[in-house]
Amino acid sequence: MEAHTAANFKRNYERHLQHLKLKGLQPKTIDAYSRAIRQAGERFNGQIDALSAQQLADYFSERLASHSWSAVKLDLYGLRFYYEHVLSKPWPAPGLVKPPRSQRLPDIVTVEEMQRVISATRVRSHCVLFFTLYSLGLRLGKGLRLEVGDIDGARGRVHIRNSKGNKDRFVPLPQATHRLLRDYWKVHRNPVLLFPSRVGGAKGGACATVPLDRGGVAATLHQVVASCGLKKDHTPLPASRLCNSLDRGRRRPA
């Protein structure tokens, strides 16, 4: 990439980041759209300001050969955002890429299967986290970012912040989950985080400023699910029956 081309690309890339932030997009969206520009810049040696419809057709065909439709869709949206807000140009290839619409039914994990996962989890922080995700119906990232102030035991609800559509919401808090979280908090006593980093042990957890490592937790979950012989997509979903069984004292994660 020549010096003047590199300088122009860097300048426009920084403007792209600026517009993404000014539009109030979620951090994950900003990351995906900015990555789309970096990848296109690498493919076209930084010359992405005047791409033709044929160049885009070739590029997205290459991307689709090695990436999923969901990834290609983010590449498309990132480049379109760049043309609209940074270059103030019309998108040169309207209708070129049309990701197929798909509607998949969730592969629900049963209460019994989740009990097996919890029983097979040896690390207490992971055990409590997995139970919390399942009983509240949260994704991993939302669960890891839960804070002490999000738990409203008096009203029996949990405040989920920055949910889909950049909106907050409340979810019911089962009594069993509340007791489990309260007992676990007494172990680390972090004033902010419910699931603080375990680096440094219990004492380190008390003053940690970041949650458990997402990659490590995800790897543990995959290993536990595999050891249980489960073949389903193990995205946690609500399970009131599991909470009720804990309330009756038949099962409690250690």
C-alpha positions as a printed Julia matrix, in Angstrom:
254×3 Matrix{Float64}:
   0.0     0.0     0.0
   1.48    3.34   -1.07
   2.06    6.03    1.54
  -0.65    8.45    0.37
  -3.15    5.59    0.0
  -2.35    4.34    3.49
  -2.74    7.83    4.94
  -6.12    8.31    3.25
  -7.33    4.9     4.4
  -6.25    5.57    7.98
  -7.96    8.97    7.99
 -11.24    7.59    6.66
 -11.07    4.59    8.97
 -10.82    6.91   11.97
 -13.79    8.89   10.64
 -15.66    5.6    10.29
 -15.04    4.81   13.96
 -16.16    8.31   14.9
 -19.46    7.96   13.03
 -20.08    4.51   14.51
 -19.75    5.91   18.02
 -21.82    9.0    17.26
 -24.68    6.81   16.02
 -24.8     5.1    19.41
 -24.18    1.61   18.07
 -23.4    -1.27   20.41
 -19.71   -2.13   21.01
 -20.11   -5.47   19.2
 -21.59   -3.72   16.17
 -18.8    -1.14   16.16
 -16.24   -3.93   16.3
 -17.89   -5.85   13.45
 -18.35   -2.81   11.18
 -14.8    -1.56   11.76
 -13.42   -5.04   11.11
 -15.31   -5.07    7.81
 -13.43   -1.95    6.7
 -10.05   -3.34    7.75
 -10.67   -6.57    5.85
 -11.84   -4.76    2.73
  -8.84   -2.44    2.99
  -6.5    -5.4     3.11
  -8.2    -7.03    0.12
  -8.12   -3.87   -2.04
  -4.83   -2.4    -0.78
  -6.6     0.46    0.96
  -8.47    1.59   -2.16
 -12.07    1.06   -1.08
 -13.56    4.5    -1.79
 -14.62    3.81   -5.38
 -15.34    0.1    -5.61
 -17.35   -1.09   -8.59
 -20.29   -3.47   -8.45
 -18.13   -6.19  -10.02
 -15.34   -5.7    -7.48
 -17.88   -6.03   -4.7
 -19.41   -9.11   -6.33
 -15.99  -10.77   -6.49
 -15.16   -9.75   -2.93
 -18.36  -11.01   -1.34
 -18.16  -14.23   -3.36
 -14.7   -14.81   -1.89
 -15.94  -14.03    1.61
 -18.92  -16.34    1.27
 -16.66  -19.2     0.21
 -14.88  -19.12    3.57
 -17.31  -17.45    5.98
 -20.89  -17.85    7.14
 -23.76  -15.74    5.88
 -23.93  -13.98    9.24
 -20.3   -12.87    8.9
 -20.78  -11.76    5.29
 -23.88   -9.82    6.3
 -21.85   -7.84    8.84
 -19.2    -7.15    6.2
 -21.92   -5.83    3.9
 -23.48   -3.6     6.55
 -20.08   -2.26    7.6
 -19.14   -1.26    4.06
 -22.55    0.27    3.39
 -22.25    2.33    6.57
 -18.81    3.5     5.43
 -20.1     4.64    2.04
 -23.13    6.39    3.5
 -21.6     8.17    6.49
 -17.9     8.59    5.67
 -17.89    9.0     1.89
 -21.44   10.4     1.58
 -21.83    8.24   -1.53
 -24.63    5.93   -2.64
 -23.91    2.24   -2.25
 -22.57    1.1    -5.66
 -24.22   -2.32   -5.64
 -27.77   -2.2    -4.26
 -29.41   -5.6    -4.19
 -26.15   -7.41   -4.93
 -26.0    -9.35   -1.67
 -29.19  -10.71   -0.14
 -28.57  -12.99    2.84
 -31.16  -15.77    3.0
 -33.77  -15.55    5.7
 -33.68  -18.44    8.11
 -35.77  -19.18   11.16
 -34.42  -21.93   13.36
 -36.16  -23.34   16.39
 -34.04  -23.26   19.56
 -32.56  -26.57   20.67
 -33.84  -26.4    24.24
 -31.73  -27.91   26.99
 -33.94  -29.88   29.37
 -33.89  -29.51   33.14
 -32.4   -32.97   33.54
 -29.63  -32.2    31.04
 -28.79  -28.95   32.82
 -28.65  -30.79   36.14
 -26.05  -33.11   34.61
 -24.01  -30.12   33.4
 -24.09  -28.51   36.85
 -23.15  -31.78   38.55
 -20.18  -32.21   36.2
 -18.87  -28.67   36.75
 -16.1   -28.69   39.36
 -15.22  -25.0    39.65
 -17.68  -23.26   41.95
 -17.7   -19.93   40.13
 -18.51  -21.68   36.85
 -21.16  -23.82   38.5
 -22.95  -20.79   39.96
 -22.62  -18.9    36.67
 -24.06  -21.74   34.57
 -26.99  -22.12   36.93
 -27.61  -18.36   36.84
 -27.51  -18.24   33.04
 -29.96  -21.11   32.78
 -32.41  -19.97   35.44
 -32.49  -16.36   34.18
 -32.35  -17.18   30.46
 -29.22  -15.11   29.81
 -26.42  -15.34   27.31
 -22.89  -15.73   28.58
 -21.84  -12.11   28.07
 -24.86  -10.74   29.93
 -24.34  -13.11   32.81
 -20.67  -12.25   33.2
 -21.48   -8.54   33.31
 -24.07   -8.84   36.07
 -23.39   -6.54   39.01
 -24.39   -6.68   42.65
 -26.7    -3.7    42.17
 -28.6    -5.49   39.4
 -30.05   -8.0    41.86
 -33.31   -6.84   43.45
 -34.13   -9.53   45.98
 -36.98   -7.56   47.52
 -38.87   -7.37   44.23
 -37.62  -10.73   42.97
 -36.12   -9.43   39.73
 -32.81   -8.82   37.96
 -31.97   -5.68   35.98
 -30.45   -6.63   32.61
 -28.67   -3.61   31.15
 -28.01   -2.76   27.5
 -29.99   -5.68   26.19
 -30.99   -6.16   22.56
 -31.87   -2.87   20.91
 -29.81   -1.03   23.54
 -32.69   -1.38   26.0
 -32.79   -2.38   29.65
 -35.18   -5.04   30.89
 -36.12   -6.94   34.04
 -36.26  -10.72   34.4
 -37.74  -12.69   37.3
 -35.32  -13.8    40.01
 -36.09  -17.3    41.34
 -35.54  -17.71   45.07
 -33.07  -20.54   44.52
 -30.96  -18.37   42.21
 -31.08  -15.5    44.7
 -29.86  -17.73   47.53
 -27.13  -19.23   45.37
 -25.85  -15.81   44.27
 -25.97  -14.48   47.82
 -23.98  -17.44   49.16
 -21.46  -17.14   46.34
 -21.04  -13.41   46.88
 -20.07  -14.09   50.51
 -17.08  -16.03   49.15
 -15.55  -13.13   47.19
 -17.43  -10.02   48.52
 -16.66   -7.91   45.47
 -18.6    -4.63   45.91
 -19.52   -4.39   42.22
 -19.16   -7.63   40.25
 -21.17  -10.8    40.81
 -18.65  -12.93   38.92
 -15.26  -11.24   39.41
 -12.06  -12.58   37.91
 -10.58  -15.44   39.93
  -7.0   -14.31   39.33
  -5.5   -14.08   42.8
  -8.07  -16.38   44.4
 -10.75  -15.23   46.84
  -8.74  -12.22   47.97
  -8.16  -11.19   44.37
 -11.86  -11.55   43.62
 -12.73   -8.99   46.28
 -10.87   -6.22   44.48
 -11.15   -7.44   40.86
 -12.37   -4.89   38.34
 -13.09   -7.32   35.49
 -15.37  -10.38   35.38
 -14.38  -13.98   34.74
 -12.6   -14.55   31.45
 -15.24  -15.22   28.82
 -13.03  -17.48   26.73
 -12.11  -19.63   29.71
 -15.72  -19.97   30.83
 -16.89  -20.86   27.32
 -14.15  -23.48   26.98
 -15.14  -25.01   30.31
 -18.8   -25.15   29.28
 -17.91  -26.89   26.01
 -15.78  -29.44   27.87
 -18.47  -30.15   30.45
 -21.19  -30.5    27.82
 -18.98  -32.9    25.85
 -18.24  -34.95   28.97
 -21.99  -35.26   29.6
 -22.51  -36.57   26.08
 -24.9   -33.78   25.11
 -25.23  -33.04   21.41
 -27.48  -29.99   21.65
 -26.67  -26.34   21.3
 -26.17  -25.58   24.98
 -27.29  -21.94   25.0
 -28.89  -21.57   28.45
 -32.65  -21.06   28.55
 -35.07  -20.45   31.44
 -35.92  -23.45   33.59
 -38.3   -22.82   36.46
 -38.55  -26.54   37.22
 -34.84  -26.66   38.02
 -35.23  -23.73   40.42
 -38.26  -25.36   42.03
 -36.34  -28.58   42.6
 -33.61  -26.59   44.31
 -36.2   -24.81   46.45
 -37.42  -28.18   47.64
 -33.88  -29.15   48.56
 -33.54  -32.01   46.1
 -30.54  -30.48   44.32
 -28.07  -27.69   45.11
 -24.89  -26.94   43.16
 -21.78  -27.06   45.33
